[in-house]
Amino acid sequence: MKVPQFMPFVDLKDYDALKESFEINWITEGPKSKKFNEEIRAKVNTYHGSFAPNGTLALYLALKACDIGEGDEVIVPNFTFIATANAVEMVGATPVFADINMYDFQLDVDTCEGLVTEKTKAIIPAHLYGFACDMDAIMEFSERHDILVIEDAAQALGVEWKGKRCGGIGDVGCFSFFADKTITTGEGGFVATNSPDIHEKVKYLRNQGRLDRGTFVHPEIGYNFRMTDIQASLGLSQLKKFNTIVENKTRIHNLYTELLKDVTEVTVVQPRDEITSFIPFRVVLTVDSENTSEGVMNYMKEHEIEPRTFFYPLHKQPCFKKYVKDEKRYEGDAFRNSNYAYDKGVCLPSFASMTEEQVRYVCETIKSYYAKKKVTANV
């Protein structure tokens, strides 16, 4: 049995939705985008929102709209997809890496205290794997240091921290509609905010420095960061299946948890009680302290199952050497938890159309691997 890491949850209903844009002969950003925008803002619970071509550029727009640029510093998790830090680099600022907690691998605010300087302008909590960062601690930290909070909620559409929607808690929230996200438009992003000033700046930045199309007067410098009604049509269709996607992914997470509960060598990571709406982006587990995850992942691959590692710590990324070289802030065990997560973590296959048979096959394969290790150890 072949089990891929992920498959988009698309079907012929999504295909039919695309036809509507062709039938009304409006394929650029238009009425479908307006409707999609309204529904995403309702999902995030913010007054304002604008589309971007992808999640990375959503972060870029947010940073630019917050007047963050050359000479500024932005605190980002050391354990996240590289786009979180790349967007900071894109605006000319410096990403400053902070470690994560050991419970669910979200940004640990306690590790941020020694990173703040007079150059620090913002912090970017990245909500990972369907969990949520401790937004109480992050908001208190930001207020105490008078810095902005830009949420990377690419994996967190619909996720809630104490009843508040991720992406709508900080000053700005950024989302992605890439193929593996909870809903997809193929590529796409969204910048959500309750600040009219930030929203106004985003509108200029994403539309060639003007508010309206059809004019050749450009009051400000801006770029083309728009989406299309074709993508919005797909997004609207995907939103109709949102509850089904959440139910399916929750069922898969719970089934993995049940089937692997007696495997003492692994732990399926669970949400904290403060996460009042948990939407599994991935089902993630960690292996026991005596081994790395490499062995079990190789065994899964041999059985045609596609696992995925956790994120490679940003301080180890070759492209970011210039940011960590000779940095006194990063001495000692500054990234102990990020290193541990990468060494011990496994992203299991999990997608909305995954069958119970596939989940059971993955779990039996993991059990088989550790059963064989025990036999070998006893020989």
C-alpha positions as CSV (number, residue, x, y, z in Angstrom):
1,M,0.0,0.0,0.0
2,K,1.3,3.4,-1.0
3,V,0.6,6.3,1.5
4,P,1.7,9.8,0.4
5,Q,2.5,12.5,2.9
6,F,-0.3,14.7,1.6
7,M,-3.0,14.9,-1.2
8,P,-5.1,18.1,-1.8
9,F,-8.7,17.7,-0.9
10,V,-10.1,18.7,-4.3
11,D,-12.9,17.2,-6.4
12,L,-15.2,17.8,-9.4
13,K,-17.3,20.3,-7.3
14,D,-14.2,22.5,-7.1
15,Y,-13.7,22.1,-10.8
16,D,-17.3,23.1,-11.5
17,A,-16.7,26.2,-9.3
18,L,-13.9,27.4,-11.5
19,K,-16.2,27.4,-14.5
20,E,-18.3,30.2,-13.1
21,S,-15.5,32.7,-13.5
22,F,-15.3,31.8,-17.2
23,E,-19.0,31.9,-17.6
24,I,-19.2,35.5,-16.4
25,N,-15.9,36.2,-18.2
26,W,-14.1,37.7,-15.1
27,I,-10.9,35.9,-14.3
28,T,-8.8,38.6,-12.6
29,E,-9.5,39.8,-9.1
30,G,-13.2,40.7,-9.0
31,P,-16.6,39.6,-7.6
32,K,-15.4,36.1,-6.5
33,S,-12.4,37.6,-4.7
34,K,-14.7,40.1,-2.9
35,K,-16.9,37.2,-1.7
36,F,-13.9,35.1,-0.7
37,N,-12.4,38.0,1.1
38,E,-15.6,38.5,3.2
39,E,-15.8,34.8,4.1
40,I,-12.1,34.6,5.1
41,R,-12.4,37.7,7.3
42,A,-15.5,36.1,9.0
43,K,-13.4,33.0,9.6
44,V,-10.6,35.0,11.1
45,N,-12.8,37.5,12.8
46,T,-11.1,40.7,11.6
47,Y,-12.5,43.9,10.0
48,H,-10.0,44.1,7.2
49,G,-8.2,41.7,4.9
50,S,-6.3,41.7,1.5
51,F,-5.1,38.9,-0.7
52,A,-1.5,38.1,-1.6
53,P,-0.1,35.7,-4.2
54,N,1.2,33.4,-1.4
55,G,1.8,33.2,2.3
56,T,5.4,34.4,2.0
57,L,4.3,37.6,0.3
58,A,1.5,38.0,2.8
59,L,4.2,38.2,5.5
60,Y,6.2,40.6,3.3
61,L,3.2,42.9,2.8
62,A,2.5,42.8,6.6
63,L,6.1,43.7,7.4
64,K,6.2,46.5,4.8
65,A,2.8,47.9,6.0
66,C,4.2,48.0,9.5
67,D,7.1,50.1,8.2
68,I,9.7,47.4,9.1
69,G,12.8,47.5,7.0
70,E,16.6,48.0,6.9
71,G,18.2,48.3,10.3
72,D,15.2,46.7,12.1
73,E,15.1,43.3,13.8
74,V,12.2,40.9,14.0
75,I,12.0,37.9,16.4
76,V,11.0,34.7,14.7
77,P,10.9,31.1,15.8
78,N,14.0,29.2,15.1
79,F,11.8,26.2,14.3
80,T,9.4,27.1,11.4
81,F,9.2,27.0,7.7
82,I,11.9,29.2,6.3
83,A,9.4,31.6,4.7
84,T,8.8,33.2,8.1
85,A,12.4,34.4,8.2
86,N,12.7,34.9,4.5
87,A,10.0,37.5,4.5
88,V,11.9,39.5,7.2
89,E,15.0,39.3,5.0
90,M,13.0,40.4,2.0
91,V,12.1,43.8,3.6
92,G,15.8,44.3,4.6
93,A,15.3,43.6,8.3
94,T,17.2,41.0,10.3
95,P,15.5,37.9,11.6
96,V,16.4,37.1,15.2
97,F,15.9,33.4,16.1
98,A,14.2,32.3,19.3
99,D,13.8,28.8,20.6
100,I,10.6,26.8,21.0
101,N,9.0,24.9,23.9
102,M,9.3,21.1,24.3
103,Y,5.6,20.4,24.6
104,D,4.1,21.3,21.2
105,F,7.1,23.0,19.6
106,Q,5.6,26.5,19.4
107,L,7.6,29.7,20.0
108,D,8.8,30.0,23.7
109,V,8.4,33.6,24.8
110,D,10.8,33.1,27.7
111,T,13.6,32.6,25.2
112,C,12.8,36.0,23.6
113,E,13.6,38.1,26.6
114,G,17.4,38.2,25.9
115,L,16.9,38.9,22.2
116,V,15.3,42.3,22.4
117,T,17.3,45.4,21.5
118,E,16.6,49.0,20.5
119,K,16.3,47.7,16.9
120,T,13.5,45.1,17.7
121,K,10.3,46.2,15.9
122,A,8.2,43.0,15.9
123,I,7.7,39.4,16.8
124,I,6.3,36.7,14.5
125,P,4.7,33.8,16.3
126,A,4.2,31.0,13.8
127,H,1.3,28.7,14.7
128,L,2.5,25.2,13.6
129,Y,0.9,21.8,12.9
130,G,-2.6,23.0,13.9
131,F,-1.5,24.1,17.4
132,A,-1.3,27.6,18.6
133,C,1.4,29.7,20.2
134,D,0.7,31.1,23.7
135,M,-0.8,34.3,22.6
136,D,-1.4,35.6,26.1
137,A,2.3,35.5,26.8
138,I,3.2,36.9,23.3
139,M,0.8,39.8,23.6
140,E,2.0,40.6,27.1
141,F,5.6,40.4,25.8
142,S,4.9,42.7,22.9
143,E,3.1,45.3,25.0
144,R,5.9,45.3,27.6
145,H,8.6,45.9,24.9
146,D,6.3,48.1,22.6
147,I,6.7,45.9,19.5
148,L,4.2,44.6,16.9
149,V,2.8,41.1,16.7
150,I,2.6,39.7,13.2
151,E,1.1,36.2,13.3
152,D,2.2,33.6,10.8
153,A,-1.0,31.7,10.7
154,A,-0.3,29.9,7.4
155,Q,-1.2,26.5,9.1
156,A,-3.8,27.8,11.4
157,L,-7.0,28.9,9.6
158,G,-9.8,28.3,12.1
159,V,-7.5,27.4,15.0
160,E,-8.3,29.1,18.2
161,W,-6.4,30.1,21.3
162,K,-8.8,30.5,24.3
163,G,-11.7,31.2,21.9
164,K,-9.8,33.7,19.8
165,R,-9.0,33.0,16.2
166,C,-5.3,32.7,15.3
167,G,-4.3,35.4,12.8
168,G,-6.8,37.8,14.4
169,I,-5.2,38.3,17.8
170,G,-2.0,40.3,17.0
171,D,-1.6,43.4,14.9
172,V,-1.6,41.5,11.7
173,G,-2.2,37.9,10.7
174,C,-0.9,36.1,7.6
175,F,-2.4,33.0,5.9
176,S,-1.5,30.7,3.1
177,F,-3.7,28.8,0.7
178,F,-1.0,26.5,-0.7
179,A,-2.0,23.0,-1.8
180,D,-1.3,21.4,1.6
181,K,-3.1,24.0,3.7
182,T,-6.5,23.4,5.4
183,I,-8.2,25.0,2.3
184,T,-6.3,25.6,-0.9
185,T,-6.4,27.9,-4.0
186,G,-3.2,26.3,-5.4
187,E,-1.2,29.3,-4.4
188,G,-2.4,32.3,-2.4
189,G,-2.2,34.3,0.8
190,F,-4.2,36.7,2.9
191,V,-3.3,39.6,5.2
192,A,-5.8,40.1,8.0
193,T,-5.9,43.0,10.5
194,N,-8.2,45.1,12.6
195,S,-6.0,48.2,12.0
196,P,-7.4,50.5,9.3
197,D,-3.9,52.2,9.0
198,I,-2.1,48.9,8.3
199,H,-4.9,47.8,6.0
200,E,-4.7,51.0,4.0
201,K,-0.9,50.6,3.5
202,V,-1.4,47.0,2.4
203,K,-3.9,48.1,-0.2
204,Y,-1.4,50.5,-1.7
205,L,1.5,48.0,-1.6
206,R,-0.4,45.2,-3.3
207,N,-1.9,47.2,-6.1
208,Q,0.9,49.2,-7.7
209,G,0.7,52.1,-5.2
210,R,-3.0,52.9,-5.9
211,L,-6.3,52.0,-4.4
212,D,-8.3,51.4,-7.6
213,R,-7.6,49.7,-10.9
214,G,-8.0,51.7,-14.2
215,T,-6.1,54.7,-13.0
216,F,-2.5,55.6,-14.0
217,V,-1.9,57.9,-11.1
218,H,0.1,56.2,-8.4
219,P,0.3,58.1,-5.1
220,E,2.7,55.6,-3.5
221,I,5.2,52.9,-4.4
222,G,3.5,49.5,-4.7
223,Y,3.6,46.2,-6.6
224,N,1.3,43.6,-8.1
225,F,0.5,41.2,-5.2
226,R,-3.1,40.5,-6.3
227,M,-4.9,37.1,-6.7
228,T,-7.4,36.0,-9.4
229,D,-11.1,35.2,-9.4
230,I,-10.2,31.8,-10.6
231,Q,-8.3,31.1,-7.4
232,A,-11.1,32.8,-5.3
233,S,-13.7,30.5,-7.0
234,L,-11.7,27.5,-5.8
235,G,-11.3,29.0,-2.4
236,L,-15.1,29.6,-2.0
237,S,-15.7,26.0,-3.0
238,Q,-13.1,24.8,-0.5
239,L,-14.7,26.8,2.3
240,K,-18.0,24.9,1.7
241,K,-16.0,21.7,2.6
242,F,-14.2,23.3,5.6
243,N,-16.2,21.5,8.3
244,T,-15.8,18.2,6.5
245,I,-12.0,18.8,6.2
246,V,-11.8,19.6,9.9
247,E,-13.9,16.5,10.9
248,N,-11.8,14.2,8.7
249,K,-8.4,15.5,9.9
250,T,-9.6,15.4,13.5
251,R,-10.7,11.8,13.0
252,I,-7.3,10.9,11.5
253,H,-5.5,12.5,14.4
254,N,-7.6,10.7,17.0
255,L,-7.2,7.4,15.2
256,Y,-3.4,7.8,15.1
257,T,-3.4,8.7,18.8
258,E,-5.5,5.6,19.7
259,L,-3.5,3.1,17.6
260,L,-0.1,4.3,18.8
261,K,-0.9,4.9,22.5
262,D,0.8,1.6,23.5
263,V,3.9,2.1,21.5
264,T,6.1,3.4,24.2
265,E,8.9,4.5,21.8
266,V,6.7,7.3,20.2
267,T,4.5,10.1,21.4
268,V,1.8,11.7,19.3
269,V,1.8,15.4,20.1
270,Q,-1.5,16.6,21.6
271,P,-3.0,20.1,21.8
272,R,-2.9,22.1,25.0
273,D,-6.2,22.8,26.8
274,E,-6.0,26.5,25.8
275,I,-6.3,25.6,22.1
276,T,-10.1,25.7,22.0
277,S,-10.2,24.8,18.3
278,F,-7.6,22.4,17.2
279,I,-7.4,21.7,13.5
280,P,-4.6,19.2,12.8
281,F,-2.4,20.5,10.0
282,R,-0.2,17.5,10.4
283,V,-0.2,14.5,12.8
284,V,3.2,14.8,14.4
285,L,5.0,12.5,16.8
286,T,8.4,12.3,18.5
287,V,10.5,9.2,19.1
288,D,12.1,8.1,22.3
289,S,15.1,9.9,23.7
290,E,17.6,7.2,22.8
291,N,17.2,7.4,19.0
292,T,16.6,9.9,16.2
293,S,13.7,9.7,13.9
294,E,15.8,8.6,10.9
295,G,15.4,4.9,11.5
296,V,11.7,4.7,11.7
297,M,11.3,7.1,8.7
298,N,13.6,5.0,6.6
299,Y,11.6,1.9,7.5
300,M,8.4,3.7,6.6
301,K,9.8,4.7,3.2
302,E,10.8,1.0,2.6
303,H,7.1,0.2,3.0
304,E,6.0,2.9,0.6
305,I,4.9,5.4,3.3
306,E,6.0,9.0,2.9
307,P,7.0,10.6,6.2
308,R,8.4,14.0,6.6
309,T,11.0,15.4,9.0
310,F,10.3,18.3,11.3
311,F,11.6,21.8,10.3
312,Y,15.4,22.2,10.0
313,P,16.4,24.8,12.6
314,L,16.9,28.2,11.0
315,H,20.2,28.8,12.8
316,K,21.6,25.8,10.9
317,Q,20.4,27.0,7.5
318,P,23.4,27.7,5.2
319,C,21.7,30.8,3.9
320,F,21.3,32.3,7.4
321,K,25.0,31.9,8.5
322,K,25.4,35.7,8.3
323,Y,22.8,36.2,11.0
324,V,24.2,33.8,13.6
325,K,27.9,34.2,13.1
326,D,29.5,35.6,16.3
327,E,26.1,36.4,17.8
328,K,26.5,36.5,21.6
329,R,22.7,36.0,21.9
330,Y,22.9,32.5,20.5
331,E,25.6,31.1,22.7
332,G,25.2,27.9,24.8
333,D,21.9,26.0,24.5
334,A,20.0,28.8,22.8
335,F,18.4,26.3,20.3
336,R,18.4,23.1,22.4
337,N,14.7,22.5,21.8
338,S,14.8,23.2,18.1
339,N,17.6,20.7,17.7
340,Y,15.7,18.1,19.7
341,A,12.5,18.6,17.6
342,Y,14.4,18.1,14.3
343,D,16.2,15.0,15.6
344,K,13.2,13.4,17.1
345,G,10.2,14.6,15.1
346,V,8.2,12.8,12.4
347,C,5.3,14.3,10.4
348,L,3.0,11.3,9.6
349,P,0.9,11.2,6.4
350,S,-2.4,13.0,7.2
351,F,-4.8,14.5,4.7
352,A,-8.5,14.9,4.6
353,S,-9.2,12.0,2.2
354,M,-6.9,9.6,4.0
355,T,-8.7,6.3,4.7
356,E,-8.8,4.4,8.0
357,E,-7.0,1.5,6.2
358,Q,-4.1,3.8,5.3
359,V,-3.8,5.1,8.9
360,R,-3.9,1.5,10.3
361,Y,-1.2,0.5,7.8
362,V,1.1,3.4,8.9
363,C,0.6,2.5,12.5
364,E,1.2,-1.2,11.9
365,T,4.4,-0.3,10.1
366,I,5.6,1.8,13.0
367,K,4.8,-1.0,15.4
368,S,6.6,-3.5,13.2
369,Y,9.8,-1.3,13.2
370,Y,10.0,-1.1,17.0
371,A,9.1,-4.8,17.4
372,K,12.0,-5.7,15.2
373,K,14.3,-3.4,17.1
374,K,13.4,-5.1,20.3
375,V,14.1,-8.6,18.8
376,T,17.5,-7.4,17.5
377,A,18.4,-5.8,20.8
378,N,17.6,-9.1,22.6
379,V,19.7,-11.3,20.3
